[in-house]
Amino acid sequence: MVQLHSLNLPSSLSLALRRIRTNTAFFRTNYAIILLFLLFLSLLWHPISLIVFIAMMAAWMFLFFQREEDPLVVLGYAVPDKVVILVLLVATITTLYFTDVTVNILVGVSLGLVIDLVHGALRETDDLMLIDYEEGFGSPALLRRGEYGPTVPLRNAASSSFSAS
């Protein structure tokens, strides 16, 4: 995620938006962790809010981080990761709002979003490792979700029997 040689300014706004979209798909778990960590830091001086936040973190762990590649299934319907993140984020902010820490929530979430967007715009997407040597290009989990194009099978990749003659 943090490789200094992969960070540079985009040449245009459309390139920046494309990078943000690609990096958000690739680093979404990391971005959620950054946002939640900054929200946690903003609540350190409010014990009741911190207890509510820890309870919500348990929900995050159960519903998002611990599922690995399997989608969340509710009433026979597979819920996309974007919807799970949105619902958990709104639930976390709403429950914390009722503990009277609105300013802390706004500062933590705003700082997290700024950091995520700046990283997404500055991080080049050319060197993201999406190669699965058994299946072809692309992570099978991302391909199942339809986030990347079709697989391109590799033929005799890195074969030791390759000869130039």
matplotlib code that plots the C-alpha trace (Angstrom):
import matplotlib.pyplot as plt

x = [0.0, 2.8, 5.6, 7.2, 8.1, 4.5, 3.3, 3.2, 0.9, -1.7, -1.5, -5.2, -8.4, -9.8, -6.6, -6.9, -10.5, -9.6, -6.8, -9.1, -11.7, -9.1, -7.3, -10.5, -11.5, -8.0, -7.3, -10.9, -10.1, -7.0, -9.0, -11.7, -9.1, -7.5, -10.9, -11.9, -8.5, -8.8, -12.3, -11.0, -8.3, -10.8, -12.8, -10.1, -11.3, -14.9, -15.3, -19.0, -18.4, -15.4, -17.4, -20.0, -17.3, -15.7, -19.1, -19.4, -15.9, -17.0, -19.8, -17.2, -15.0, -17.8, -19.6, -16.7, -13.1, -13.5, -15.5, -12.4, -13.7, -17.2, -19.9, -22.3, -25.6, -28.8, -32.1, -30.5, -29.3, -25.5, -24.8, -22.0, -19.0, -19.7, -23.2, -21.8, -19.2, -21.8, -24.3, -21.6, -20.2, -23.7, -24.5, -21.2, -21.6, -25.3, -24.7, -21.8, -23.9, -26.2, -23.3, -22.7, -19.4, -20.4, -17.4, -15.0, -16.8, -16.7, -13.0, -12.1, -14.1, -13.1, -9.4, -9.8, -11.5, -8.9, -6.1, -7.8, -8.6, -5.1, -3.6, -6.0, -5.2, -1.4, -0.9, -0.2, -2.2, 0.1, 2.0, -1.0, -0.6, -3.7, -2.1, -3.3, -1.0, -3.5, -6.5, -5.0, -5.1, -7.2, -8.0, -10.8, -12.7, -12.7, -13.6, -16.6, -17.8, -17.5, -15.0, -12.5, -12.7, -12.5, -9.5, -6.8, -5.2, -1.4, 0.1, 3.4, 4.2, 7.8, 8.2, 11.6, 11.3, 11.1, 13.9, 14.7, 15.3]
y = [0.0, 2.4, 2.3, 5.6, 4.8, 4.2, 7.7, 10.6, 13.4, 12.5, 14.4, 15.1, 15.1, 12.1, 10.1, 11.0, 9.9, 6.6, 6.0, 6.7, 4.2, 1.5, 2.0, 2.0, -1.4, -2.8, -1.2, -0.9, -2.9, -0.8, 2.4, 1.2, 0.4, 3.8, 5.5, 3.5, 3.9, 7.7, 7.6, 5.5, 8.1, 10.9, 9.1, 8.3, 11.0, 9.9, 6.6, 5.9, 6.6, 4.4, 1.5, 2.0, 2.2, -1.0, -2.7, -1.5, -2.7, -6.1, -5.8, -4.7, -7.7, -10.1, -8.7, -7.4, -8.2, -11.9, -13.1, -13.3, -13.8, -15.1, -12.5, -11.7, -13.5, -12.1, -13.9, -15.7, -12.5, -11.8, -8.3, -6.5, -5.3, -1.7, -2.0, -3.7, -1.0, 1.8, 0.2, -0.4, 3.1, 4.7, 2.5, 3.3, 7.1, 7.0, 5.2, 7.4, 10.5, 9.7, 9.8, 13.5, 13.4, 14.9, 17.1, 14.2, 12.0, 14.7, 15.3, 11.6, 10.7, 13.8, 13.2, 9.5, 10.3, 13.0, 10.5, 7.8, 10.1, 11.5, 8.1, 6.9, 9.8, 9.6, 5.8, 4.6, 1.5, 0.0, -2.2, -3.6, -7.3, -8.8, -11.9, -15.3, -17.8, -20.6, -18.7, -15.9, -12.2, -10.9, -12.0, -14.7, -13.0, -9.7, -11.4, -13.2, -9.8, -8.4, -5.7, -6.5, -7.8, -11.4, -13.6, -14.0, -17.5, -17.7, -20.3, -21.8, -18.9, -19.1, -22.6, -24.1, -26.0, -22.7, -22.5, -19.7, -22.1]
z = [0.0, 0.9, -1.7, -2.3, -5.9, -6.7, -5.5, -7.9, -9.0, -11.6, -14.9, -15.0, -13.0, -14.9, -14.2, -10.5, -10.4, -12.2, -9.7, -6.8, -8.2, -8.8, -5.6, -3.6, -5.1, -4.4, -0.9, 0.4, 3.6, 4.3, 3.7, 6.1, 8.8, 8.4, 8.7, 11.8, 13.4, 13.1, 14.5, 17.4, 18.1, 18.1, 20.8, 23.3, 25.8, 25.7, 27.5, 26.8, 23.1, 23.1, 24.5, 21.8, 19.2, 20.4, 20.2, 16.6, 15.9, 16.9, 14.3, 11.7, 12.5, 12.2, 9.2, 7.1, 8.1, 9.1, 6.0, 3.7, 0.2, 0.8, 0.3, 3.2, 2.6, 4.0, 3.4, 0.4, -1.2, -1.5, -0.2, -2.0, 0.0, -0.8, 0.7, 3.8, 4.3, 3.8, 6.3, 8.9, 8.5, 8.8, 11.8, 13.5, 13.0, 14.0, 17.3, 18.1, 17.3, 20.1, 22.6, 21.9, 20.1, 16.8, 16.4, 17.2, 14.6, 11.9, 12.5, 12.6, 9.5, 7.5, 8.2, 7.3, 4.0, 3.1, 3.7, 1.8, -1.2, -1.3, -1.3, -3.9, -6.2, -5.7, -5.8, -9.3, -10.3, -12.9, -10.4, -8.4, -8.2, -9.6, -11.2, -10.2, -12.0, -11.8, -13.1, -15.3, -14.7, -11.8, -8.3, -8.5, -5.7, -7.5, -10.8, -9.1, -7.9, -11.4, -10.4, -13.1, -16.6, -17.8, -17.1, -19.6, -19.3, -19.3, -21.6, -20.4, -18.2, -16.9, -18.3, -17.7, -21.0, -23.1, -25.7, -28.2, -31.1]

ax = plt.figure().add_subplot(projection="3d")
ax.plot(x, y, z, "-o")
ax.set_aspect("equal")
plt.show()
